[in-house]
Amino acid sequence: MGFRTGIAILRTKYYMIRYRIKAGSGTIFQGSTEIVSSGKTGFGKNCVIAPWVVLREWGGYIKVGNNCSINSFCHISGNGGVEIGNDVRIATQSVIVSANHNFDDLDIPITFQGETKEKIIIEDDCWIGASVKILAGVTVGKGSVIGAGSVVNKDIPPYSIAVGVPAKVIKSRLR
């Protein structure tokens, strides 16, 4: 075990105790991570969480499967629940937010109108490219690839390649 791996293991144990997160064997936090958890954030086995990731439950939960990676500067808000399957790769600067502000009443400031919370599901074996935004209520189907810079505001079928703002399926990975 190298020095950096040893530090990551100690950091992971610290986060598990301090922030009441669950993490399976082999999961490591590589650097400074901002975690706001009431004990409803968990990771499976062999996950890698890069430095400067932000994880906030905001009254919901964040569940990450086995063999996942979340790269630097990603932000995950679990207000309505976030479920990430096994073998998922999330590239740098991606944002996953499972709530939206309500804004229908023009007589009340938006900040006082509450939120609509909807679960986000990212199924197994997905690759989320750099700077992707995944919005509340979306399911990204198994084996899908989301191109860099895309905004996902609708469900993506399994084994799709989707790109753009808003994200549109451009190809199937099925032959």
N, C-alpha and C positions, 0 to 999 in steps of 0.2 A: 504494500500500500504506500503510495507516494504521499508527500507532505500535503499537497493540495487536496487529494482525495480524503485524507485524514481530517483536514479542516472542514471539508464539505460534510463529512459524516457527523462531526461534532455540531456543526451549524444545524443540520437536519434534526438532530436530537433536541437541540435547544428550541427550534421552532415547534416541534411536536409538543414540548412541555409548555412553553411560553404562550403559544397561540392555540393550543388544544386542537391541533390538526392531527390527522391520522396519515401515516405514510408507511407503505409496505417496504419490505427489505430491498435494499439496493437503490432506493430513491434518494436523490441528493439535491440539495439547494446549493448552487455554486457560488452565490454571493449575496449581497444585501437584497432582501426581498421585503416588500411591504405587505403584511398580512393583517387583515381585520377579520377575526374569526371568533365565533362563539362555540366552536366545536363541530361545525357542520361542513368543514372542508376536509377532503381526504384524497389521498393518492394511492394508486396501486403499487405494484412492485416495479423496480427498475425505471423510474421516471427521472428526468433531469430537468430541473428548474434553473434557468440561467439567471445571472444577476439582474437586478432592477425590474423584476416582475412585480405587478401589483395584483393582489388577490383580495377581494372584499365580498363578504357574504351579503351585507346589507339586509339582513333578516331572512335571506334565502339559504342556498347551499351551493357548494362547488364540489363535484365528484369527478375525479380523473382516474381513468383505468390504468392498466399496466403498460409499460414500455412506451410512455409518452414523453415528448419534449415540449417545453414552453420556453421560447427564446427571449432574450433581453428586451425590455421595454414593452412587454405585453401587459394588457390590463383586462382582468376578468371580474365582472360584477355579477354576483349570484342572486340578485334581488328576487327573481322569479324562478331560480334554479338553473344550474348549468351542469349538464352531464356530458362528459367527454369519454368516448370509448377507449378501447385498447389500440396501441400502435398508431397513435395520432401524433402528427408533427405540426406544431404551430410556430410559424416564423416570426421574426422580430417585428415589433411595433403593431401587432395585431390587437384588436379590441373586441371583446365579447361582452355585450351588455344585455341582460335579460329583463329590462324594464324601460318604459318610456314615460315621460312627463305628460300629464293630461293638460290640455290648453283650450278646451272648448268654451269656457266662460270668460268673455272679454272683460267682465266687471271684477274678476278676481285675478290677482297676480299668479302667473304660472306656478311659482314656487309653492303656493298654497292649494293647488288643485289636485295634488296627489299623483300617484303613478298607476300605470297599468303594468302588471308583472306577468310575464309569460316565459315558460321554460325554453331553454335552448338545448338541443341535443346535437352533438357531433358524434356520429356513429364510428365504428371501428375502421382503422386503416385509411384515415383521411390525411391529406396534406393541405394545410391552410397557409397560403403564401404570405409574404411580407406585407404589412400594412393593411391586411384584410379587416373589415368591420363586419361582425355578425350581429344582427339585431334580434330583439325579443321575438319569441314565438317560432323561431326557425329550426328546422331539422336539416342537417347536412347528412345525406345518405352515405352508407358504407362505401368505402373505396373511392370517395370523391376527391377531386383536386380543385381548390379555389385559387385562381390566379391572383398575383400580387396586386394590391390596390383595390380589389373588388369590395363592393358593399352588398352583403347578402341580406335581403329583406323578405325573401320567400324561400320555401323549402327547395332543396336541391335533391333530385332523385339519386339513388345509389349508382355508383360507378360513373359519375358525370364529371366533366371538366367544365367549370363555370368561370366566367370572367366578366368584368365590367361594373359600371355604376348605373343602374342596379345590376347585380350579377345575373347573367343569362347563360344557360347551358349551351356550349358550342360544340360539344362532342361527347360521345359515350366511350367509356373505356372498355365496354363489352365488345367482343368481336362477332 
